[in-house]
Amino acid sequence: MIIAFINEKGDPAPWREVLTEEVPGLDFRVWPDEVTDPAEIDIAVVALPPPGLLKTFPNLKAILSMWAGVESMLLDPDLPRDVPIGRLVDRAMTRDMMHHAVHWVLHYHRDAHRYAEQQRHGKWKSIPYPEAAERRVGIMGLGALGGAAARALSDLGFTVAGWANNPKSIDDVEVFLGTDGLIPFLQRTDILVSLLPLTPATEGLINRTTLAHLPKGAFIINAGRGASVIDEDLIESLDSGHIARASLDVFHTEPLPADNPYWNHSKVDLTPHVASHTTPRTAGREVAQDIRLVAAGKKPRNLVKLDRGY
């Protein structure tokens, strides 16, 4: 089995180490220097492959993403549509995203941002907060990442609901579905956590109209995709006081440009796309499992559905 490692910004060394250890006899080649004959490649292990590149490998049995998100790859008009694509689902990444969501929900629930402001002014004053069960958290996107966050927050005693396009079943989590369920979901949500993938249906979904359906004083946490948010509409809602505060980890343009108004907005908490990241040690084991499946004539797990965009 011959694989091509395609990641121009990534270090292939840790991936080579874990994959060749997990799959004895694996022929690991780094594109472009070590790929002399594209016809020899059985599997492409990729992160942001250049548009048009994958079609030059005529005998691919599978494309395996090193990332959970695949929307950039799906924009390639020459992407081989008959080759199964496996996206990465890594328990370590899921855990990290769950930690991020829990951190910011607790941060806002317990008014950490207000205490930080009081500290700057030398003010000593306790702020009452509701019981966790009285704080309604809503998770947009109930895949591996969102499902884990929903379960963790429910276990902490919050009243949790989720919004998804397809039926889900999570203990103690109310699930709202599709277009019909979106407004009722928003209306019952005090802290909104977006872990949505980027698809035509989710691009710009958090906008002036949807924000207006959240209760006044709601909080927003976006660790899914920056393009799910219309920035101007969110800033307008923050300035009006309808949205109390926002934690943003993902953006339309990354790194965030120096002139972006989010940098200096008093109600915005920024992190530089660090909610979760790919670690070769753990992600490599997941990729290796899919390599073994493909070598046995099977399809990778977590197949991308092209019609859904993830």
Residue pairs with C-beta under 8 A, 6 or more apart in sequence:
1 23
1 25
1 26
1 27
1 42
1 43
1 291
1 294
1 295
2 27
2 29
2 40
2 41
2 42
2 43
3 19
3 26
3 27
3 28
3 29
3 41
3 42
3 43
3 44
3 45
3 291
4 29
4 30
4 31
4 35
4 38
4 41
4 43
4 44
4 45
4 57
5 12
5 15
5 16
5 28
5 29
5 30
5 31
5 45
6 31
6 44
6 45
6 46
6 47
6 49
6 53
7 45
7 46
7 47
7 48
7 66
8 48
8 50
9 47
9 48
10 47
10 66
12 28
12 30
14 280
14 281
14 284
15 28
15 45
15 66
15 280
15 284
15 287
16 28
16 30
17 280
18 280
18 281
18 284
18 285
18 288
19 26
19 28
19 45
19 284
19 287
19 288
19 291
20 26
20 28
22 284
22 285
22 288
22 289
22 291
23 288
23 291
23 292
23 295
26 291
29 35
29 41
31 53
35 41
38 56
38 57
38 58
39 57
39 58
39 59
40 59
41 57
41 59
41 60
42 59
42 60
42 61
42 62
42 294
42 295
43 60
43 61
43 62
43 63
43 64
43 291
43 294
44 54
44 57
44 60
44 62
44 63
44 64
45 64
45 66
45 287
46 54
46 63
46 64
46 65
46 66
46 73
47 65
47 66
47 67
47 278
48 72
48 73
49 73
49 76
51 75
51 76
51 77
51 78
52 76
52 78
54 60
54 63
54 76
54 78
54 79
54 80
54 83
55 78
55 79
55 80
57 80
60 80
60 83
61 83
61 84
61 294
62 83
62 84
62 85
62 86
62 290
62 294
62 299
62 300
63 73
63 80
63 83
63 84
63 85
63 86
64 85
64 86
64 88
64 287
64 290
64 291
64 300
65 73
65 85
65 86
65 87
65 88
65 304
66 88
66 278
66 283
66 287
67 87
67 88
67 278
68 87
68 88
68 89
68 90
68 93
68 144
68 145
68 276
68 278
69 87
69 197
69 198
69 225
69 310
70 85
70 87
70 304
70 310
71 197
71 198
71 199
71 225
71 309
71 310
73 79
73 85
74 304
74 306
74 309
81 306
84 299
84 300
84 303
85 300
85 303
85 304
85 306
86 290
86 299
86 300
86 301
86 302
86 303
86 304
87 302
87 303
87 304
87 310
88 278
88 283
88 286
88 287
88 302
89 144
89 286
89 301
89 302
90 278
90 279
90 282
90 283
90 286
91 282
92 279
92 282
92 283
93 145
93 276
93 277
93 278
93 279
93 282
93 283
94 144
94 145
94 148
94 276
95 148
96 275
96 276
96 277
97 145
97 148
97 149
97 195
97 223
97 275
97 276
98 145
98 148
98 149
98 152
100 223
100 249
100 275
100 276
101 139
101 149
101 152
101 153
101 193
101 195
101 221
101 223
101 275
102 149
102 152
102 153
102 156
104 193
104 221
104 247
104 269
105 137
105 153
105 158
105 191
105 193
105 221
106 112
106 156
107 113
107 247
107 269
108 191
108 219
108 221
108 244
108 245
108 247
109 129
109 132
109 135
109 158
109 191
110 129
111 127
111 129
113 245
113 269
114 127
115 127
118 124
118 125
131 157
132 156
132 157
132 158
132 159
133 157
133 158
133 159
134 159
135 158
135 159
135 190
135 191
136 158
136 159
136 160
136 161
136 188
136 189
136 190
136 191
137 153
137 158
137 159
137 160
137 161
137 189
137 190
137 191
137 193
138 160
138 161
138 162
138 163
138 185
138 186
138 188
138 189
138 191
138 192
138 193
139 146
139 149
139 150
139 153
139 160
139 161
139 162
139 163
139 173
139 193
139 195
140 146
140 162
140 163
140 192
140 193
140 194
140 195
140 196
140 205
140 224
141 162
141 163
141 164
141 194
141 195
141 196
141 197
141 224
142 150
142 162
142 163
142 164
142 168
142 170
142 175
143 195
143 197
143 310
145 195
145 276
146 162
146 164
146 193
146 195
147 162
147 168
147 170
149 193
149 195
150 160
150 162
150 170
150 173
151 170
151 171
151 173
153 160
154 160
154 170
154 171
154 172
154 173
160 172
160 173
160 174
161 173
161 174
161 175
161 176
161 185
161 188
161 189
162 168
162 170
162 173
162 174
162 175
162 176
162 185
163 175
163 176
163 177
163 181
163 182
163 185
164 175
164 176
164 177
165 177
165 178
165 201
165 308
166 177
167 175
167 177
168 175
169 175
176 182
176 184
176 185
182 210
183 213
186 192
186 210
186 213
186 214
187 213
187 214
187 215
189 214
189 215
189 218
190 215
190 217
190 218
190 219
191 218
191 219
191 220
191 221
192 206
192 214
192 218
192 219
192 220
192 221
193 221
193 223
194 206
194 220
194 221
194 222
194 223
194 224
194 228
194 229
195 223
195 224
196 202
196 205
196 224
196 225
196 228
197 224
197 225
197 309
197 310
198 224
198 225
198 227
198 228
198 309
199 308
199 309
199 310
200 309
201 309
202 224
202 225
202 228
203 227
203 228
204 227
204 228
204 229
204 230
205 228
206 220
206 222
206 228
206 229
206 230
206 233
206 234
207 229
207 230
207 233
208 230
208 233
208 236
208 237
211 233
211 234
211 237
211 242
211 243
212 237
212 242
214 220
214 242
214 243
216 241
216 242
217 241
217 242
217 243
217 244
218 242
218 243
218 244
219 243
219 244
219 245
219 246
219 247
220 234
220 243
220 245
220 246
220 247
221 246
221 247
222 228
222 229
222 246
222 247
222 248
222 249
222 250
223 247
223 249
223 250
223 275
223 276
224 250
225 250
226 248
226 250
226 251
226 252
226 253
226 254
227 252
229 248
231 252
231 261
231 262
234 243
234 246
235 261
235 262
235 265
237 243
238 245
238 246
238 265
238 267
238 268
243 267
244 267
245 267
245 268
245 269
246 267
246 268
246 269
247 268
247 269
247 271
248 262
248 268
248 269
248 270
248 271
249 270
249 271
249 272
249 273
249 274
249 275
250 273
250 275
251 260
251 262
251 273
253 260
254 272
254 273
255 272
256 262
256 263
256 270
256 272
262 268
262 270
263 270
289 301
290 300
290 301
293 299
293 300
293 301
294 300
304 310
